[in-house]
Amino acid sequence: MLIIKNRIPNAGSAKDMMRRLQSYINPIDPDWFQNLKPSSEETIKKWERKLHLEEKKLKFPSSYLEFLRHAGEEDGGLFENTLHAKMGLESQLAYKWRIGINESDVLHPYCFEFIETMDLGIPYTMNLAENNEKIFVDMSVEFSSSFENLLFQCAVEIYEKKYFSSYVNFISNEDRFFNLDILKQGKALFPIIDKIVEENSLQKAWFSDDLFYFAYSDKMSLLINGREAGFRGMIFFNEKGDIVSVENGLISKIGAVIYY
């Protein structure tokens, strides 16, 4: 059982993003940062040229560039253990990946494939528009609101349970929270979760978005992954008594079914 106050870092800039990520992971996995392998500036330039960014007057998001400079060849399992994908920029240069138009985004921005699953080769794409760095999976389904948010979402999915001794899972059987349009699903569910979080004095994390929800205190945390029709949630804790009020709120307000 590891109790660390203020374990969730604040929002910041791309420049300090990796330091903030390390500050969260390091108490649980002190070797993680040492196991990262950066991409060279030469490899990054080759990647930019391969995608013809300069010709199209486009730039990689600063958060993505910062990540490449620390973990572009090896991310320490961050994506492998959540997205079933591995970073390896140098090997990606041999693939026929290219810039495209994201037809699934109403603004139709340029986007590029930055990673793909190891088993089925399903691509994850990132938008290249200013103030629109959304992540999509399989060129069609929104997955995360930005690359930086995705990193921290992956991190808490892997490591948050290791900060606590116990956890419970929950789902809802109510039809209103099962929608093939997962963005509408989140918009129906998350405002209700906001109220439960506020009533129980939890802090909603800055990297929460319309598809992923995370809130926390020193005594517990609440994680909801809404990236598929229906959703799955988890509560992490040390003392069962600390989560009774949250459990009751989930049961009464969203028809949660809680299981161990």
N, C-alpha and C positions, 0 to 999 in steps of 0.2 A: 504494500500500500504506500503510494507516494503522494504526499500532499504538498503542492507547490502553489502558493498564492500568485495570482496574476500570470498564470501559465500561458494564457492566450495573448500573443503580442498585439499591439495596436496596429491600426492601418498606418502606412508610411509611403515612402517613395520606392520606385524600382531600384534605386541605388542601394537602399538598405534592406531590400526584400529578402535576400538570402540570409542575412544576419538575423532577421526576425524569424524566418523559418527555422534556422538552426537553434534559436533560443527556445523554441517550442519542442523540437525533436530531441535535442541534446540530453535533457535529463533522463529520457527513456532509452535513447540509442546514441551514446556518445561517439560511436564510430561512424555514424551516418555521414557527417560532413567530410570526414577524412576519406571516405570511400568514393566520393564524387570524382568524376573525371571531366575536365572542361574541354570544350571545343577550342581549337586554335583560331586566332583572328583570320588566318588564311582560309581555314575551312568555312568560317562564317561568311567571308567575302565570296567564296565559291558558291555558297548557297544563295546568296543575294543575286549573284550573276545568273545562276541557273534559273531562278524565278523571274529574272528581268525586272527587278524592282526599280532600278534607276530609270529604265525606259518608261515605266508606267508612273514614275514619280511617287513611288510607294516606299514605306519603311516598315521594318518589323516593329511590333510593339516593344517598348523599352523593357518591359518585364520579361519578355521572351528572350531578348538579347542578353539580359543580365543572367538569366538561367543558363543559356548556352555557354556563357563564359565561366560558369561554375560546374555545370552538370550536363553539357551537351552530348557527351559520349557515355556517361553513366550517371543515373539519377539516384542511385542507392536504393532502388526498389519502389520509389514513390509512385511511378506510373504502373510498374509491373504488378504491384500488389493491389491496385485499384482498377486500372483501365485494361489490364492484361496486355500492356504495351511497354516497349523499352525505348529509351532514348539512345540514339546512335547516329549523330548528324553525319559523320564521315561516310558511313555505309549508306545513308539515305541519298547521297549524291549520285549513286549509281541508278537510282530508281527514276522512272519517268514522271515524277511529281511535277506539278506546274501550278501556276496561278489560274484561278477560275472565278466565275461569278457565283455568289451564293444566292441561288434562286429561292432558297427557303427562308431567307431574311427579307422582310418587306422592303428594305432599303436597297437590296441587291448590291451589296458591296463586293469588292474583290476579296478573295479568301485563298488560303493555301493549306495543303495537307502538311501537318507537322509531325504526325505520328500515326501508326496503325497497329491494330491488335496483332498479337503474335500468332494466333491460331487461324483466324478467318481473314486477316488482312483488311478489316473494317477501318476506314480512315477517320481520324479526327481532324477537323479543319478549324482554322482561326481566321476571323475577319481581319481585314487590313484597313478599315476605315477609321478616321479620327473619331475618338470617343465611342468606338464600336469594335471591341476585340472579342466578341462573343465566340464561344466554342460550340461547334456542331459535331454530331457523330453521324457517320454514314451519309454525309452530304445533305441531310434532311431534317434531323431532329436536334433542337437546341439542347445543349448539355450544361453549359456554364456561362456566366455573364462576362468573364474575362479570364485571361491566362493566370494572372496572379491569384484570383479567387479560386481557380481550379487547383492550384498548388496547395493552398491551405485547406481546401475541402478534402483533397486526397490525404493530406497529413493527418487531419483529425479522424478520418475514417480508419487509418492504420493505427495511430498512436493513442487516441483518447482513451480507449478501453484499458490501456496499460497504466494509466494514471489512477485507476480505480480497481477495487477488488471484485466488483460485481456489476452485472448489467441485466436488463430485461429488454425484450423485443416487443414491439406492438405494431398492429395494423388496424384498419378500420373496415368494417363490413358494410358501411353506409354507401349507397350508390352515388351520392353527391361527391364523394371523394375518389371515385373511379372514373377517369375520363381519358379517352385516347388522346385528347388535346391536353398534354401534360402542363402547359402553361396555364390553362384555365383551371386545371386541377389544383395547382399551387395557389392561384388567386382565391380559390374557394377555401382552401385549408389554412394557409399561413396566417391570415388575419385572426383566425380563431386561436391559433398557436401563440400569436403575439400577446393575446389577452392572458392566456395561461402563464406565459413566461413573465409577464408583468406582475400578475397576482402572486407569483412565487419568487419574486425578486431575483430573477435570472437576468443575465446580460446577453442580449442578442449579438452574435458575432458580426463584424463588419463584412465578412466574406459570405454571409448568407445571401441568397438571391431567390428568384421565382421558382427554382427547382431544387434548392438545397437549403436546409435550415439547420442552424447550430446556435445553441444558447447554453450558458454555463454559469456556474458559481464555484466557490472553493469546494463545495460539498457534492456537486453533481453536475451532469451535463445532459443535454437533450439534442439528439441528432435525427434529422428526418431527410431521407433521400427520396425525392419525388420525381426522379428522372424516367419513370415508367408508369404506365397506367396502373392505378393503385399506388401505394407508397409503402415504404418500410421505415420504421423508426426504432430508436434505441435510447434507453436512459442508462447512464453510467453512474455508479454511486459506491459508497463504502458502507453506509448505514441505511438499512431498509426504511427506517422511520423518516429519513430525509426526503424520500420521494413519494410518500403517501399522498400528499396534497396534489402533486403533479399527476400522478396516476389517476386520482379521482377526477381531476379536471379533464383529462384525456378521455376517460370513460364517459363522463356525462356530456361533454361538449362535441366530441367527434365520434362517439361510439367505439372507442378503442377496445381492441381485444389484446390483452397483455399476456405474454407467455414467457417462460423462463427457459 
